[in-house]
Every structure is written in structure tokens, then in C-alpha cells.
Amino acid sequence: MHWPKLTPETIRQNVFDALNKNLNYSTESILGLPGTFLDQEQFHSAPFLKDAPFLSVLVNNPNHIGCHTYSSGEKYFSGTQQLEIDVIRICAEEIFGAKKSEYDGYVATGGTEANIEAQWIYRNYFMKNNNAKASEIAVIFSEDAHYSVFKGANLLGINPITVKVNFEDRKILVEDLENKLKEAFDKGIRYLIVHLSMGTTMFGSVDDSKSFLDVVRKYFKNYFVHVDAAFGGFIYPFSSNEKDLTFENPEISSVTIDAHKMLQSPYGTGIFLCRKDLIEYAQTEEASYVYGSDFTLCGSRSGANAVSVWMILMTYGSEGWKNVINKFVNITNHLCDKLDEMGIKYHRNPYMNIVTMVSGQFSESLAKKYHLVADNYQNPQWWKIVTMAHVTQDMIDDFLIDLKAERESKILDTEMS
Ligand SMILES: *Cc1c(COP(=O)(O)O)cnc(C)c1O
């Protein structure tokens, strides 16, 4: 894995060069496009913009509609679109091990859209190539998968199938998987979308493709595997050498990665990646006024989003980003060491920055004080801590001091959940 770290000045220069290659609403006669710069009353050109490449792109408002790895897209904004192509290349080739030019992808609105895009492609693939009915298609996933998988299934009219996990280690129960597959086959399901997670939202747990697919192959010959790395995509590949859920595994056809989580880019930066010859199945042929056609769920989208991801990636370089992740993993290790000393029960994947503690070991008021997140608020069974950029070791230590004091005092009995 390698991409360079650039100086702030080089980054600035590259972004302005890209912007200069775009069509400019301020200096050219653009009569036909249904787009323009941001409202000038509100976002009039300010002197600081020349030192603010991201804001300059935002104000210029290039539209990145379409899929630029597939076709050249709206030719009007090819400068900044080239930076998006570079973002997709880094994510697909450098982080997720795809071979050069053997993938397509785009910067979606978020992980939700990217997950739905994957389901949409596979559903259409089965309908077109296998003459499948939507009712014969199912998406199967662990009960810890993100709820967007249900959204997609609901929109697309395909069947969602949940597989139970073991309470402690959050691994799928192979016996339940087997039963659910049998049941689905008996109900007439013939086509499967296997949705695996690289870092579930609540537990940071990472699915294992082999144990899942060994069972799937016993019942189904038509299936695709999508990896939801919305949360883990900018963490796990940097902290572990595991390639199971990357394009190096021929079973994996598509990946979701959110830049607006760990990478700290603005909301609206979910990344969708898939192998070549798939994104066509999400093509809307009627999109004839879009130069290069459209393959995405969202349609028009801001080029500034893609540029922000590019800028962050270049600020760190691959080595720098590994160091950032290493730091978060170390803070998480520290937290886990202290929890071990206190005998607190929790779940954690050692390469992730999520620690999810079994409820009942501390008061709800402590959980509230530190804004811990529950698996559900009616009857919490788990509380989680996520070490993100705003979480310092000091904050973790304050929590640990409070936790220890609470356990040592006797006043917890009334508050225990
Ligand atoms: C956050 C998340 C999503 C959804 O992403 P949005 O960007 O909120 O749409 C999907 N899957 C996982 C695992 C997530 O953590």
C-alpha cells in the first residue's frame, strides 16, 4: 500500500489546478447547464478563498454526477473529477487490493447509498441474466449488520435474511446460517447477496468470508458478496494484514467505505467500489441528458466532497495514515488493558477502535455522562466507546477513574441496569 504525502502548498496548488480545468461559471458563457455557482449573496467571493482550496471548490460548485471510472462523465468538470478518480484509485487499488483499472466506483452520499447501490446492481444482474423475480432474491447478513441493509431490501423488493450471532464474540452462528439458507431455498429463494461487514457499527466485529460462504455454496450457486466497510474501511486495512474482505479475495465483488467517519471528511463522502462489468447494471439508460450517462443512486453531487477526501488522503500519505490509526488502536488497547484489570466484560476486535461493554457493570448515569452508545435504549445489553479524533487518552482515563470509583463504592445497587 502506498500513496504519497504532499505538502499543504502542493495540495492547494493541485486543487486549484483541477478547478482551473473545470468550466468556470464566472468567466465563461454557460447557457445550457442547469447548474451554477453557490448563491452569491450568501457565498460571495471572499479574499480568503484563494487560500482555501476546499471552500473554493464548494463555492464554484462543480457537479460530479455520473461514474468517472466508467465514462468521462459531465465533461464540464473534468479537472476536479480527476481528483475523484484518484480517490477511487487509492481506495480500490492501494487500500482494497484491486488490480489496476479492474474496478469502478464513485463518491456516494454515504454508506447507506453505497450499500443500496450494491444491492441494486446485484438485483438487476440476477433479473437481467437469470430472469429472476425480485421475490427470488435475498440479501443475507449477520444481526450486527448496519440497518441500511434493510432499507435497501425494502426499496428493492428483495428479502432480508438475518443470521444470529454468538453473544460474546459476535461471530455468526453457522447452525443458524444453515437453517436460514435451507428455509430460504425452500421458500423459493434462488439468488443471494451476501452482505459481510468489516467493522460493524456497534461492535467493530469483522465477518469471516470462508465460514459464511462454505455454507452458502452448499445451497446456492448464484450469489455476490458485498463488503460493508463503512466504518472499518479506513481503519482495519491499516491496522491488520488480513486480506479476506478485500478485492484480493476473488469472492468479493463490491465494497462500501465511509470517508465521513474515521477519515473525518464532510458528510456526503461514502465511497462505493465494485469490480468491472457490474456498475452497468445500475445504469439508467434514460439519463440521456447527462453526458456519460448515470450509474449512481444519487444523481447530482458536489465535487467538493470528493476533493475533501483527496486532500485528507494527501495530507497524511499512506504511512501517515497508518500512524494515525495506530495511535487510535493504542488508545483502545490502553482502555482494554484497564478494563481487564477491573474485570469488566467487553467485546473488541483487536484491530479496531470500538470497545463494547456488557451492560449492568456500571450505572446508566455513568454511561450518560460519557455519552456511551447503547445497542438499544429500551433495554440496553451493551454500551460502546469509539476512539475517534476527538477522544483523547485523558478522556478515557477520566472515564476509567469514574468507573473504578463507582465499582469501589457501594452506591451502585440502585442504579444498576
Ligand atoms: C455508518 C455505517 C453505515 C451507513 O453509513 P451512512 O454514511 O450513515 O449512510 C453503513 N454501514 C456501517 C457498518 C456503518 O457503520
Ligand as a Chemical Component Dictionary entry (heavy atoms), coordinates in Angstrom:
data_LIG
# 
_chem_comp.id                   LIG 
_chem_comp.type                 NON-POLYMER 
_chem_comp.pdbx_formal_charge   0 
_chem_comp.three_letter_code    LIG 
# 
loop_
_chem_comp_atom.comp_id 
_chem_comp_atom.atom_id 
_chem_comp_atom.alt_atom_id 
_chem_comp_atom.type_symbol 
_chem_comp_atom.charge 
_chem_comp_atom.model_Cartn_x 
_chem_comp_atom.model_Cartn_y 
_chem_comp_atom.model_Cartn_z 
_chem_comp_atom.pdbx_ordinal 
LIG C1 C1 C 0 -22.318 4.280  9.320  1  
LIG C2 C2 C 0 -22.480 2.965  8.682  2  
LIG C3 C3 C 0 -23.285 2.788  7.546  3  
LIG C4 C4 C 0 -24.160 3.880  6.979  4  
LIG O1 O1 O 0 -23.461 4.930  6.598  5  
LIG P1 P1 P 0 -24.060 6.395  6.410  6  
LIG O2 O2 O 0 -22.832 7.048  5.947  7  
LIG O3 O3 O 0 -24.584 6.849  7.725  8  
LIG O4 O4 O 0 -25.107 6.305  5.359  9  
LIG C5 C5 C 0 -23.336 1.544  6.955  10 
LIG N1 N1 N 0 -22.649 0.518  7.473  11 
LIG C6 C6 C 0 -21.881 0.633  8.571  12 
LIG C7 C7 C 0 -21.147 -0.560 9.081  13 
LIG C8 C8 C 0 -21.763 1.862  9.214  14 
LIG O5 O5 O 0 -21.002 1.967  10.319 15 
# 
loop_
_chem_comp_bond.comp_id 
_chem_comp_bond.atom_id_1 
_chem_comp_bond.atom_id_2 
_chem_comp_bond.value_order 
_chem_comp_bond.pdbx_ordinal 
LIG C1 C2 SING 1  
LIG C2 C3 SING 2  
LIG C2 C8 DOUB 3  
LIG C3 C4 SING 4  
LIG C3 C5 DOUB 5  
LIG C4 O1 SING 6  
LIG O1 P1 SING 7  
LIG P1 O2 DOUB 8  
LIG P1 O3 SING 9  
LIG P1 O4 SING 10 
LIG C5 N1 SING 11 
LIG N1 C6 DOUB 12 
LIG C6 C7 SING 13 
LIG C6 C8 SING 14 
LIG C8 O5 SING 15 
# 
